[in-house]
Amino acid sequence: MSEHKIFVFKTTYVTFKAERALKKAGIPYKIVTKPRDISSDCGLAVRVDAGDEAATASLLAESGIETLGVW
């Protein structure tokens, strides 16, 4: 099982919007280069600890920030 989860978004703007929400909520994250095997228009993604996946998904949903998927 992976130690991290990668949240992918459609655009860089949405990725940075997610970053601001995570920072405000105090959820540790890192902006990373999107893995090559994941298709999206944006080259960036947000990495969180696997244990924070549910909290991150909930925060993003509540904030109206749509993800393309989680890997």
mmCIF file of the N, C-alpha and C atoms, coordinates in Angstrom:
data_MODEL
# 
_entry.id   MODEL 
# 
loop_
_atom_site.group_PDB 
_atom_site.id 
_atom_site.type_symbol 
_atom_site.label_atom_id 
_atom_site.label_alt_id 
_atom_site.label_comp_id 
_atom_site.label_asym_id 
_atom_site.label_entity_id 
_atom_site.label_seq_id 
_atom_site.pdbx_PDB_ins_code 
_atom_site.Cartn_x 
_atom_site.Cartn_y 
_atom_site.Cartn_z 
_atom_site.occupancy 
_atom_site.B_iso_or_equiv 
_atom_site.pdbx_formal_charge 
_atom_site.auth_seq_id 
_atom_site.auth_comp_id 
_atom_site.auth_asym_id 
_atom_site.auth_atom_id 
_atom_site.pdbx_PDB_model_num 
ATOM 1   N N  . MET A 1 1  ? 0.846   -1.192 0.000   1.00 0.00 ? 1  MET A N  1 
ATOM 2   C CA . MET A 1 1  ? 0.000   0.000  0.000   1.00 0.00 ? 1  MET A CA 1 
ATOM 3   C C  . MET A 1 1  ? 0.885   1.248  0.000   1.00 0.00 ? 1  MET A C  1 
ATOM 4   N N  . SER A 1 2  ? 0.528   2.217  -0.804  1.00 0.00 ? 2  SER A N  1 
ATOM 5   C CA . SER A 1 2  ? 1.311   3.438  -0.927  1.00 0.00 ? 2  SER A CA 1 
ATOM 6   C C  . SER A 1 2  ? 1.229   4.297  0.326   1.00 0.00 ? 2  SER A C  1 
ATOM 7   N N  . GLU A 1 3  ? 2.306   4.983  0.629   1.00 0.00 ? 3  GLU A N  1 
ATOM 8   C CA . GLU A 1 3  ? 2.334   5.888  1.773   1.00 0.00 ? 3  GLU A CA 1 
ATOM 9   C C  . GLU A 1 3  ? 1.678   7.217  1.446   1.00 0.00 ? 3  GLU A C  1 
ATOM 10  N N  . HIS A 1 4  ? 1.523   7.499  0.142   1.00 0.00 ? 4  HIS A N  1 
ATOM 11  C CA . HIS A 1 4  ? 0.962   8.770  -0.301  1.00 0.00 ? 4  HIS A CA 1 
ATOM 12  C C  . HIS A 1 4  ? -0.171  8.547  -1.289  1.00 0.00 ? 4  HIS A C  1 
ATOM 13  N N  . LYS A 1 5  ? -0.996  9.564  -1.407  1.00 0.00 ? 5  LYS A N  1 
ATOM 14  C CA . LYS A 1 5  ? -2.047  9.593  -2.418  1.00 0.00 ? 5  LYS A CA 1 
ATOM 15  C C  . LYS A 1 5  ? -1.846  10.849 -3.250  1.00 0.00 ? 5  LYS A C  1 
ATOM 16  N N  . ILE A 1 6  ? -2.050  10.720 -4.561  1.00 0.00 ? 6  ILE A N  1 
ATOM 17  C CA . ILE A 1 6  ? -1.883  11.821 -5.499  1.00 0.00 ? 6  ILE A CA 1 
ATOM 18  C C  . ILE A 1 6  ? -3.266  12.242 -5.991  1.00 0.00 ? 6  ILE A C  1 
ATOM 19  N N  . PHE A 1 7  ? -3.618  13.493 -5.735  1.00 0.00 ? 7  PHE A N  1 
ATOM 20  C CA . PHE A 1 7  ? -4.873  14.064 -6.224  1.00 0.00 ? 7  PHE A CA 1 
ATOM 21  C C  . PHE A 1 7  ? -4.565  14.855 -7.484  1.00 0.00 ? 7  PHE A C  1 
ATOM 22  N N  . VAL A 1 8  ? -5.280  14.537 -8.567  1.00 0.00 ? 8  VAL A N  1 
ATOM 23  C CA . VAL A 1 8  ? -5.045  15.169 -9.863  1.00 0.00 ? 8  VAL A CA 1 
ATOM 24  C C  . VAL A 1 8  ? -6.241  16.054 -10.217 1.00 0.00 ? 8  VAL A C  1 
ATOM 25  N N  . PHE A 1 9  ? -5.926  17.215 -10.798 1.00 0.00 ? 9  PHE A N  1 
ATOM 26  C CA . PHE A 1 9  ? -6.945  18.207 -11.143 1.00 0.00 ? 9  PHE A CA 1 
ATOM 27  C C  . PHE A 1 9  ? -6.829  18.563 -12.620 1.00 0.00 ? 9  PHE A C  1 
ATOM 28  N N  . LYS A 1 10 ? -7.869  19.157 -13.166 1.00 0.00 ? 10 LYS A N  1 
ATOM 29  C CA . LYS A 1 10 ? -7.920  19.450 -14.603 1.00 0.00 ? 10 LYS A CA 1 
ATOM 30  C C  . LYS A 1 10 ? -6.927  20.540 -15.006 1.00 0.00 ? 10 LYS A C  1 
ATOM 31  N N  . THR A 1 11 ? -6.767  21.563 -14.164 1.00 0.00 ? 11 THR A N  1 
ATOM 32  C CA . THR A 1 11 ? -5.907  22.694 -14.534 1.00 0.00 ? 11 THR A CA 1 
ATOM 33  C C  . THR A 1 11 ? -4.973  23.057 -13.378 1.00 0.00 ? 11 THR A C  1 
ATOM 34  N N  . THR A 1 12 ? -3.960  23.824 -13.713 1.00 0.00 ? 12 THR A N  1 
ATOM 35  C CA . THR A 1 12 ? -3.041  24.326 -12.692 1.00 0.00 ? 12 THR A CA 1 
ATOM 36  C C  . THR A 1 12 ? -3.780  25.231 -11.719 1.00 0.00 ? 12 THR A C  1 
ATOM 37  N N  . TYR A 1 13 ? -4.700  26.041 -12.230 1.00 0.00 ? 13 TYR A N  1 
ATOM 38  C CA . TYR A 1 13 ? -5.480  26.936 -11.371 1.00 0.00 ? 13 TYR A CA 1 
ATOM 39  C C  . TYR A 1 13 ? -6.215  26.141 -10.294 1.00 0.00 ? 13 TYR A C  1 
ATOM 40  N N  . VAL A 1 14 ? -6.858  25.052 -10.676 1.00 0.00 ? 14 VAL A N  1 
ATOM 41  C CA . VAL A 1 14 ? -7.600  24.228 -9.714  1.00 0.00 ? 14 VAL A CA 1 
ATOM 42  C C  . VAL A 1 14 ? -6.630  23.564 -8.728  1.00 0.00 ? 14 VAL A C  1 
ATOM 43  N N  . THR A 1 15 ? -5.463  23.171 -9.214  1.00 0.00 ? 15 THR A N  1 
ATOM 44  C CA . THR A 1 15 ? -4.454  22.575 -8.330  1.00 0.00 ? 15 THR A CA 1 
ATOM 45  C C  . THR A 1 15 ? -4.056  23.576 -7.249  1.00 0.00 ? 15 THR A C  1 
ATOM 46  N N  . PHE A 1 16 ? -3.815  24.817 -7.630  1.00 0.00 ? 16 PHE A N  1 
ATOM 47  C CA . PHE A 1 16 ? -3.421  25.823 -6.644  1.00 0.00 ? 16 PHE A CA 1 
ATOM 48  C C  . PHE A 1 16 ? -4.588  26.209 -5.735  1.00 0.00 ? 16 PHE A C  1 
ATOM 49  N N  . LYS A 1 17 ? -5.798  26.131 -6.230  1.00 0.00 ? 17 LYS A N  1 
ATOM 50  C CA . LYS A 1 17 ? -6.982  26.360 -5.392  1.00 0.00 ? 17 LYS A CA 1 
ATOM 51  C C  . LYS A 1 17 ? -7.058  25.269 -4.314  1.00 0.00 ? 17 LYS A C  1 
ATOM 52  N N  . ALA A 1 18 ? -6.788  24.033 -4.707  1.00 0.00 ? 18 ALA A N  1 
ATOM 53  C CA . ALA A 1 18 ? -6.757  22.922 -3.749  1.00 0.00 ? 18 ALA A CA 1 
ATOM 54  C C  . ALA A 1 18 ? -5.643  23.143 -2.731  1.00 0.00 ? 18 ALA A C  1 
ATOM 55  N N  . GLU A 1 19 ? -4.485  23.605 -3.200  1.00 0.00 ? 19 GLU A N  1 
ATOM 56  C CA . GLU A 1 19 ? -3.367  23.878 -2.299  1.00 0.00 ? 19 GLU A CA 1 
ATOM 57  C C  . GLU A 1 19 ? -3.763  24.896 -1.230  1.00 0.00 ? 19 GLU A C  1 
ATOM 58  N N  . ARG A 1 20 ? -4.431  25.968 -1.622  1.00 0.00 ? 20 ARG A N  1 
ATOM 59  C CA . ARG A 1 20 ? -4.854  26.991 -0.662  1.00 0.00 ? 20 ARG A CA 1 
ATOM 60  C C  . ARG A 1 20 ? -5.824  26.408 0.367   1.00 0.00 ? 20 ARG A C  1 
ATOM 61  N N  . ALA A 1 21 ? -6.753  25.568 -0.087  1.00 0.00 ? 21 ALA A N  1 
ATOM 62  C CA . ALA A 1 21 ? -7.720  24.952 0.828   1.00 0.00 ? 21 ALA A CA 1 
ATOM 63  C C  . ALA A 1 21 ? -7.017  24.032 1.827   1.00 0.00 ? 21 ALA A C  1 
ATOM 64  N N  . LEU A 1 22 ? -6.064  23.232 1.346   1.00 0.00 ? 22 LEU A N  1 
ATOM 65  C CA . LEU A 1 22 ? -5.336  22.318 2.224   1.00 0.00 ? 22 LEU A CA 1 
ATOM 66  C C  . LEU A 1 22 ? -4.496  23.085 3.238   1.00 0.00 ? 22 LEU A C  1 
ATOM 67  N N  . LYS A 1 23 ? -3.846  24.144 2.780   1.00 0.00 ? 23 LYS A N  1 
ATOM 68  C CA . LYS A 1 23 ? -3.027  24.953 3.681   1.00 0.00 ? 23 LYS A CA 1 
ATOM 69  C C  . LYS A 1 23 ? -3.887  25.568 4.781   1.00 0.00 ? 23 LYS A C  1 
ATOM 70  N N  . LYS A 1 24 ? -5.026  26.125 4.397   1.00 0.00 ? 24 LYS A N  1 
ATOM 71  C CA . LYS A 1 24 ? -5.936  26.753 5.359   1.00 0.00 ? 24 LYS A CA 1 
ATOM 72  C C  . LYS A 1 24 ? -6.456  25.728 6.367   1.00 0.00 ? 24 LYS A C  1 
ATOM 73  N N  . ALA A 1 25 ? -6.695  24.489 5.914   1.00 0.00 ? 25 ALA A N  1 
ATOM 74  C CA . ALA A 1 25 ? -7.225  23.433 6.787   1.00 0.00 ? 25 ALA A CA 1 
ATOM 75  C C  . ALA A 1 25 ? -6.131  22.770 7.622   1.00 0.00 ? 25 ALA A C  1 
ATOM 76  N N  . GLY A 1 26 ? -4.863  23.059 7.304   1.00 0.00 ? 26 GLY A N  1 
ATOM 77  C CA . GLY A 1 26 ? -3.772  22.468 8.072   1.00 0.00 ? 26 GLY A CA 1 
ATOM 78  C C  . GLY A 1 26 ? -3.453  21.026 7.703   1.00 0.00 ? 26 GLY A C  1 
ATOM 79  N N  . ILE A 1 27 ? -3.874  20.602 6.514   1.00 0.00 ? 27 ILE A N  1 
ATOM 80  C CA . ILE A 1 27 ? -3.567  19.246 6.052   1.00 0.00 ? 27 ILE A CA 1 
ATOM 81  C C  . ILE A 1 27 ? -2.226  19.292 5.320   1.00 0.00 ? 27 ILE A C  1 
ATOM 82  N N  . PRO A 1 28 ? -1.247  18.509 5.765   1.00 0.00 ? 28 PRO A N  1 
ATOM 83  C CA . PRO A 1 28 ? 0.063   18.517 5.100   1.00 0.00 ? 28 PRO A CA 1 
ATOM 84  C C  . PRO A 1 28 ? -0.049  18.010 3.656   1.00 0.00 ? 28 PRO A C  1 
ATOM 85  N N  . TYR A 1 29 ? 0.630   18.682 2.746   1.00 0.00 ? 29 TYR A N  1 
ATOM 86  C CA . TYR A 1 29 ? 0.559   18.340 1.333   1.00 0.00 ? 29 TYR A CA 1 
ATOM 87  C C  . TYR A 1 29 ? 1.868   18.739 0.665   1.00 0.00 ? 29 TYR A C  1 
ATOM 88  N N  . LYS A 1 30 ? 2.018   18.317 -0.577  1.00 0.00 ? 30 LYS A N  1 
ATOM 89  C CA . LYS A 1 30 ? 3.141   18.763 -1.399  1.00 0.00 ? 30 LYS A CA 1 
ATOM 90  C C  . LYS A 1 30 ? 2.661   18.828 -2.839  1.00 0.00 ? 30 LYS A C  1 
ATOM 91  N N  . ILE A 1 31 ? 3.023   19.904 -3.540  1.00 0.00 ? 31 ILE A N  1 
ATOM 92  C CA . ILE A 1 31 ? 2.740   20.001 -4.964  1.00 0.00 ? 31 ILE A CA 1 
ATOM 93  C C  . ILE A 1 31 ? 3.816   19.190 -5.683  1.00 0.00 ? 31 ILE A C  1 
ATOM 94  N N  . VAL A 1 32 ? 3.387   18.264 -6.539  1.00 0.00 ? 32 VAL A N  1 
ATOM 95  C CA . VAL A 1 32 ? 4.316   17.378 -7.234  1.00 0.00 ? 32 VAL A CA 1 
ATOM 96  C C  . VAL A 1 32 ? 4.005   17.366 -8.727  1.00 0.00 ? 32 VAL A C  1 
ATOM 97  N N  . THR A 1 33 ? 4.954   16.891 -9.502  1.00 0.00 ? 33 THR A N  1 
ATOM 98  C CA . THR A 1 33 ? 4.728   16.687 -10.931 1.00 0.00 ? 33 THR A CA 1 
ATOM 99  C C  . THR A 1 33 ? 3.815   15.483 -11.097 1.00 0.00 ? 33 THR A C  1 
ATOM 100 N N  . LYS A 1 34 ? 2.822   15.640 -11.937 1.00 0.00 ? 34 LYS A N  1 
ATOM 101 C CA . LYS A 1 34 ? 1.851   14.563 -12.167 1.00 0.00 ? 34 LYS A CA 1 
ATOM 102 C C  . LYS A 1 34 ? 2.560   13.358 -12.774 1.00 0.00 ? 34 LYS A C  1 
ATOM 103 N N  . PRO A 1 35 ? 2.291   12.182 -12.237 1.00 0.00 ? 35 PRO A N  1 
ATOM 104 C CA . PRO A 1 35 ? 2.880   10.977 -12.837 1.00 0.00 ? 35 PRO A CA 1 
ATOM 105 C C  . PRO A 1 35 ? 2.501   10.859 -14.312 1.00 0.00 ? 35 PRO A C  1 
ATOM 106 N N  . ARG A 1 36 ? 3.437   10.408 -15.143 1.00 0.00 ? 36 ARG A N  1 
ATOM 107 C CA . ARG A 1 36 ? 3.231   10.355 -16.597 1.00 0.00 ? 36 ARG A CA 1 
ATOM 108 C C  . ARG A 1 36 ? 2.080   9.450  -17.022 1.00 0.00 ? 36 ARG A C  1 
ATOM 109 N N  . ASP A 1 37 ? 1.793   8.421  -16.237 1.00 0.00 ? 37 ASP A N  1 
ATOM 110 C CA . ASP A 1 37 ? 0.737   7.486  -16.645 1.00 0.00 ? 37 ASP A CA 1 
ATOM 111 C C  . ASP A 1 37 ? -0.664  7.996  -16.324 1.00 0.00 ? 37 ASP A C  1 
ATOM 112 N N  . ILE A 1 38 ? -0.754  9.186  -15.739 1.00 0.00 ? 38 ILE A N  1 
ATOM 113 C CA . ILE A 1 38 ? -2.052  9.790  -15.428 1.00 0.00 ? 38 ILE A CA 1 
ATOM 114 C C  . ILE A 1 38 ? -2.301  10.891 -16.443 1.00 0.00 ? 38 ILE A C  1 
ATOM 115 N N  . SER A 1 39 ? -3.418  10.817 -17.133 1.00 0.00 ? 39 SER A N  1 
ATOM 116 C CA . SER A 1 39 ? -3.726  11.799 -18.168 1.00 0.00 ? 39 SER A CA 1 
ATOM 117 C C  . SER A 1 39 ? -4.493  12.979 -17.587 1.00 0.00 ? 39 SER A C  1 
ATOM 118 N N  . SER A 1 40 ? -4.033  14.188 -17.889 1.00 0.00 ? 40 SER A N  1 
ATOM 119 C CA . SER A 1 40 ? -4.748  15.407 -17.536 1.00 0.00 ? 40 SER A CA 1 
ATOM 120 C C  . SER A 1 40 ? -4.086  16.561 -18.258 1.00 0.00 ? 40 SER A C  1 
ATOM 121 N N  . ASP A 1 41 ? -4.771  17.701 -18.328 1.00 0.00 ? 41 ASP A N  1 
ATOM 122 C CA . ASP A 1 41 ? -4.216  18.879 -18.981 1.00 0.00 ? 41 ASP A CA 1 
ATOM 123 C C  . ASP A 1 41 ? -3.184  19.566 -18.093 1.00 0.00 ? 41 ASP A C  1 
ATOM 124 N N  . CYS A 1 42 ? -3.219  19.288 -16.823 1.00 0.00 ? 42 CYS A N  1 
ATOM 125 C CA . CYS A 1 42 ? -2.340  19.945 -15.871 1.00 0.00 ? 42 CYS A CA 1 
ATOM 126 C C  . CYS A 1 42 ? -1.131  19.060 -15.581 1.00 0.00 ? 42 CYS A C  1 
ATOM 127 N N  . GLY A 1 43 ? 0.040   19.665 -15.461 1.00 0.00 ? 43 GLY A N  1 
ATOM 128 C CA . GLY A 1 43 ? 1.246   18.908 -15.190 1.00 0.00 ? 43 GLY A CA 1 
ATOM 129 C C  . GLY A 1 43 ? 1.549   18.748 -13.716 1.00 0.00 ? 43 GLY A C  1 
ATOM 130 N N  . LEU A 1 44 ? 0.700   19.325 -12.861 1.00 0.00 ? 44 LEU A N  1 
ATOM 131 C CA . LEU A 1 44 ? 0.928   19.273 -11.424 1.00 0.00 ? 44 LEU A CA 1 
ATOM 132 C C  . LEU A 1 44 ? -0.161  18.475 -10.719 1.00 0.00 ? 44 LEU A C  1 
ATOM 133 N N  . ALA A 1 45 ? 0.159   18.026 -9.516  1.00 0.00 ? 45 ALA A N  1 
ATOM 134 C CA . ALA A 1 45 ? -0.802  17.301 -8.687  1.00 0.00 ? 45 ALA A CA 1 
ATOM 135 C C  . ALA A 1 45 ? -0.486  17.618 -7.230  1.00 0.00 ? 45 ALA A C  1 
ATOM 136 N N  . VAL A 1 46 ? -1.360  17.181 -6.345  1.00 0.00 ? 46 VAL A N  1 
ATOM 137 C CA . VAL A 1 46 ? -1.168  17.369 -4.908  1.00 0.00 ? 46 VAL A CA 1 
ATOM 138 C C  . VAL A 1 46 ? -0.970  16.008 -4.273  1.00 0.00 ? 46 VAL A C  1 
ATOM 139 N N  . ARG A 1 47 ? 0.107   15.866 -3.502  1.00 0.00 ? 47 ARG A N  1 
ATOM 140 C CA . ARG A 1 47 ? 0.387   14.618 -2.792  1.00 0.00 ? 47 ARG A CA 1 
ATOM 141 C C  . ARG A 1 47 ? 0.115   14.820 -1.310  1.00 0.00 ? 47 ARG A C  1 
ATOM 142 N N  . VAL A 1 48 ? -0.634  13.879 -0.737  1.00 0.00 ? 48 VAL A N  1 
ATOM 143 C CA . VAL A 1 48 ? -0.906  13.890 0.701   1.00 0.00 ? 48 VAL A CA 1 
ATOM 144 C C  . VAL A 1 48 ? -0.569  12.522 1.266   1.00 0.00 ? 48 VAL A C  1 
ATOM 145 N N  . ASP A 1 49 ? -0.373  12.457 2.566   1.00 0.00 ? 49 ASP A N  1 
ATOM 146 C CA . ASP A 1 49 ? -0.175  11.165 3.206   1.00 0.00 ? 49 ASP A CA 1 
ATOM 147 C C  . ASP A 1 49 ? -1.432  10.330 3.013   1.00 0.00 ? 49 ASP A C  1 
ATOM 148 N N  . ALA A 1 50 ? -1.257  9.025  2.850   1.00 0.00 ? 50 ALA A N  1 
ATOM 149 C CA . ALA A 1 50 ? -2.398  8.128  2.635   1.00 0.00 ? 50 ALA A CA 1 
ATOM 150 C C  . ALA A 1 50 ? -3.427  8.261  3.757   1.00 0.00 ? 50 ALA A C  1 
ATOM 151 N N  . GLY A 1 51 ? -2.971  8.509  4.965   1.00 0.00 ? 51 GLY A N  1 
ATOM 152 C CA . GLY A 1 51 ? -3.886  8.661  6.096   1.00 0.00 ? 51 GLY A CA 1 
ATOM 153 C C  . GLY A 1 51 ? -4.744  9.907  6.025   1.00 0.00 ? 51 GLY A C  1 
ATOM 154 N N  . ASP A 1 52 ? -4.357  10.866 5.194   1.00 0.00 ? 52 ASP A N  1 
ATOM 155 C CA . ASP A 1 52 ? -5.122  12.110 5.035   1.00 0.00 ? 52 ASP A CA 1 
ATOM 156 C C  . ASP A 1 52 ? -6.024  12.091 3.806   1.00 0.00 ? 52 ASP A C  1 
ATOM 157 N N  . GLU A 1 53 ? -6.098  10.945 3.114   1.00 0.00 ? 53 GLU A N  1 
ATOM 158 C CA . GLU A 1 53 ? -6.886  10.878 1.878   1.00 0.00 ? 53 GLU A CA 1 
ATOM 159 C C  . GLU A 1 53 ? -8.356  11.235 2.112   1.00 0.00 ? 53 GLU A C  1 
ATOM 160 N N  . ALA A 1 54 ? -8.984  10.644 3.113   1.00 0.00 ? 54 ALA A N  1 
ATOM 161 C CA . ALA A 1 54 ? -10.412 10.891 3.355   1.00 0.00 ? 54 ALA A CA 1 
ATOM 162 C C  . ALA A 1 54 ? -10.668 12.352 3.731   1.00 0.00 ? 54 ALA A C  1 
ATOM 163 N N  . ALA A 1 55 ? -9.822  12.905 4.598   1.00 0.00 ? 55 ALA A N  1 
ATOM 164 C CA . ALA A 1 55 ? -9.991  14.301 5.006   1.00 0.00 ? 55 ALA A CA 1 
ATOM 165 C C  . ALA A 1 55 ? -9.782  15.237 3.822   1.00 0.00 ? 55 ALA A C  1 
ATOM 166 N N  . THR A 1 56 ? -8.813  14.919 2.972   1.00 0.00 ? 56 THR A N  1 
ATOM 167 C CA . THR A 1 56 ? -8.544  15.734 1.794   1.00 0.00 ? 56 THR A CA 1 
ATOM 168 C C  . THR A 1 56 ? -9.719  15.666 0.825   1.00 0.00 ? 56 THR A C  1 
ATOM 169 N N  . ALA A 1 57 ? -10.208 14.476 0.552   1.00 0.00 ? 57 ALA A N  1 
ATOM 170 C CA . ALA A 1 57 ? -11.338 14.315 -0.368  1.00 0.00 ? 57 ALA A CA 1 
ATOM 171 C C  . ALA A 1 57 ? -12.568 15.057 0.148   1.00 0.00 ? 57 ALA A C  1 
ATOM 172 N N  . SER A 1 58 ? -12.812 14.965 1.434   1.00 0.00 ? 58 SER A N  1 
ATOM 173 C CA . SER A 1 58 ? -13.951 15.652 2.039   1.00 0.00 ? 58 SER A CA 1 
ATOM 174 C C  . SER A 1 58 ? -13.801 17.170 1.937   1.00 0.00 ? 58 SER A C  1 
ATOM 175 N N  . LEU A 1 59 ? -12.614 17.676 2.259   1.00 0.00 ? 59 LEU A N  1 
ATOM 176 C CA . LEU A 1 59 ? -12.359 19.111 2.181   1.00 0.00 ? 59 LEU A CA 1 
ATOM 177 C C  . LEU A 1 59 ? -12.542 19.625 0.760   1.00 0.00 ? 59 LEU A C  1 
ATOM 178 N N  . LEU A 1 60 ? -11.990 18.914 -0.209  1.00 0.00 ? 60 LEU A N  1 
ATOM 179 C CA . LEU A 1 60 ? -12.102 19.347 -1.591  1.00 0.00 ? 60 LEU A CA 1 
ATOM 180 C C  . LEU A 1 60 ? -13.556 19.344 -2.049  1.00 0.00 ? 60 LEU A C  1 
ATOM 181 N N  . ALA A 1 61 ? -14.301 18.312 -1.680  1.00 0.00 ? 61 ALA A N  1 
ATOM 182 C CA . ALA A 1 61 ? -15.726 18.243 -2.050  1.00 0.00 ? 61 ALA A CA 1 
ATOM 183 C C  . ALA A 1 61 ? -16.503 19.402 -1.427  1.00 0.00 ? 61 ALA A C  1 
ATOM 184 N N  . GLU A 1 62 ? -16.256 19.653 -0.147  1.00 0.00 ? 62 GLU A N  1 
ATOM 185 C CA . GLU A 1 62 ? -16.949 20.750 0.547   1.00 0.00 ? 62 GLU A CA 1 
ATOM 186 C C  . GLU A 1 62 ? -16.582 22.105 -0.047  1.00 0.00 ? 62 GLU A C  1 
ATOM 187 N N  . SER A 1 63 ? -15.366 22.216 -0.590  1.00 0.00 ? 63 SER A N  1 
ATOM 188 C CA . SER A 1 63 ? -14.889 23.469 -1.168  1.00 0.00 ? 63 SER A CA 1 
ATOM 189 C C  . SER A 1 63 ? -15.281 23.619 -2.636  1.00 0.00 ? 63 SER A C  1 
ATOM 190 N N  . GLY A 1 64 ? -15.918 22.592 -3.205  1.00 0.00 ? 64 GLY A N  1 
ATOM 191 C CA . GLY A 1 64 ? -16.330 22.651 -4.603  1.00 0.00 ? 64 GLY A CA 1 
ATOM 192 C C  . GLY A 1 64 ? -15.162 22.504 -5.567  1.00 0.00 ? 64 GLY A C  1 
ATOM 193 N N  . ILE A 1 65 ? -14.096 21.826 -5.115  1.00 0.00 ? 65 ILE A N  1 
ATOM 194 C CA . ILE A 1 65 ? -12.914 21.630 -5.944  1.00 0.00 ? 65 ILE A CA 1 
ATOM 195 C C  . ILE A 1 65 ? -12.961 20.220 -6.509  1.00 0.00 ? 65 ILE A C  1 
ATOM 196 N N  . GLU A 1 66 ? -13.130 20.122 -7.821  1.00 0.00 ? 66 GLU A N  1 
ATOM 197 C CA . GLU A 1 66 ? -13.303 18.822 -8.473  1.00 0.00 ? 66 GLU A CA 1 
ATOM 198 C C  . GLU A 1 66 ? -11.966 18.176 -8.810  1.00 0.00 ? 66 GLU A C  1 
ATOM 199 N N  . THR A 1 67 ? -11.831 16.920 -8.456  1.00 0.00 ? 67 THR A N  1 
ATOM 200 C CA . THR A 1 67 ? -10.623 16.169 -8.811  1.00 0.00 ? 67 THR A CA 1 
ATOM 201 C C  . THR A 1 67 ? -10.909 15.279 -10.015 1.00 0.00 ? 67 THR A C  1 
ATOM 202 N N  . LEU A 1 68 ? -9.863  14.977 -10.760 1.00 0.00 ? 68 LEU A N  1 
ATOM 203 C CA . LEU A 1 68 ? -9.990  14.036 -11.868 1.00 0.00 ? 68 LEU A CA 1 
ATOM 204 C C  . LEU A 1 68 ? -9.785  12.603 -11.369 1.00 0.00 ? 68 LEU A C  1 
ATOM 205 N N  . GLY A 1 69 ? -9.192  12.480 -10.189 1.00 0.00 ? 69 GLY A N  1 
ATOM 206 C CA . GLY A 1 69 ? -8.979  11.158 -9.620  1.00 0.00 ? 69 GLY A CA 1 
ATOM 207 C C  . GLY A 1 69 ? -7.900  11.192 -8.563  1.00 0.00 ? 69 GLY A C  1 
ATOM 208 N N  . VAL A 1 70 ? -7.775  10.053 -7.887  1.00 0.00 ? 70 VAL A N  1 
ATOM 209 C CA . VAL A 1 70 ? -6.789  9.891  -6.821  1.00 0.00 ? 70 VAL A CA 1 
ATOM 210 C C  . VAL A 1 70 ? -6.019  8.616  -7.105  1.00 0.00 ? 70 VAL A C  1 
ATOM 211 N N  . TRP A 1 71 ? -4.710  8.702  -7.066  1.00 0.00 ? 71 TRP A N  1 
ATOM 212 C CA . TRP A 1 71 ? -3.854  7.543  -7.297  1.00 0.00 ? 71 TRP A CA 1 
ATOM 213 C C  . TRP A 1 71 ? -2.918  7.325  -6.136  1.00 0.00 ? 71 TRP A C  1 
# 
